[in-house]
Amino acid sequence: MRRVCWISLMLALLAPSTAAAETSLTIAARACPSYESITANLARNDIQESLRDLGPDTLYRPGQPISPELEARGQPRCTPLPNWSFTLGTGYRTRAVSGSWGSLSIVIGQEEKPVTQDSIPLLDSNGAATGRTIEGGVRIALTQGELNQAARQQLWIQGGTIDDPVLDGYVRAYGGAFASYARDRLGFKTDITYALLNGEIAGKWDWGRNTARSQLSVADDLRELLALTPSFRVLIAHGYSDIVTPYGASKYIVDHMPPSVADRIKLTVHRGGHMFYANKDARLEMSAEAAAFYAASPSQ
């Protein structure tokens, strides 16, 4: 089992219920402020794959179902983690991803990618409803093939990304923040999970015009929209030290717009990198720039 960043995982296999002959896997995820806040596996060794040593031994006994009480008592500093994805696979590769933070394994032969929800119904060890819920959990019905793999100890699970666990923290925070904003401020309510930086979708993006992303330019589109739509205005914001999308390309586009539309397109550059808005001062500066730009009337 892999632990990414400061994430605590709880797993419970539930026996077939009398209503339906299926075996399900319940997974609950918790976000913790430090490695020491996470309880260790029953088998406290490298198989738990933590970049640092963890806290006390788990309070769970072998085969014991997930318990909200044990979670609260064993990991009091940890909180439920919805919108967190897991990957089930048939094997793993050691030291597959390395960085300044260390090296981690990845699951291979990927089969399923369940995602934790705000809360799910809590079942007992026989798969019967208890009338209670577990927050930050997800439950999947295992196929016969997955059951066979589990019996041979060949079913593996991995939490989070297979790439950079540092980036995962931003994905989790900003993904959850947007989901809350959409639900609470915009009134958009859905059971569909919001996936930030969805690689599967990005890989299928149709850039049009028989071109690749690296060859794509929106300069002509912007020029046409500004010319045909007097109410259309564009504010482009960058971080000074952004090496993912350097501001130089945007500056070139803005500087080469026709004079007749120059007051309706503007570039602002702020202290910081690709996510400069993570800095409070830069975020407030950008907000003020945007408010002033869209409140002003075009000269034409």
Buried (B, 14 or more C-beta within 10 A) or exposed (E): BBBBBBBBBBBBBBBEBEEEEBBBBBBBBBBBEEBBBBBBBEEEEEEBBBBEEBBEEBBBEEEEBBBBEBBEEBBEBBEBBBBBBBBBBBBBEEEEBEEEEEEBBBBBBBBBEBBBBBBBEBBBEEBEEEEEEBBBBBBBEBEEEBBEBBEEEBBBBBBBBBBBBEBBBBBBEBBBEBBEEBBEEEEEEEEEBBBBBBEEEEEEEEEEEEEEEEEEEEBEEBBEBBEEEEEBBBBBBBBEEBEEEBBEEBBEBBEEBEEEBBBBBBBBBBEBBBEBBBBEEBBEBBEEBBEEBEEEEEEE
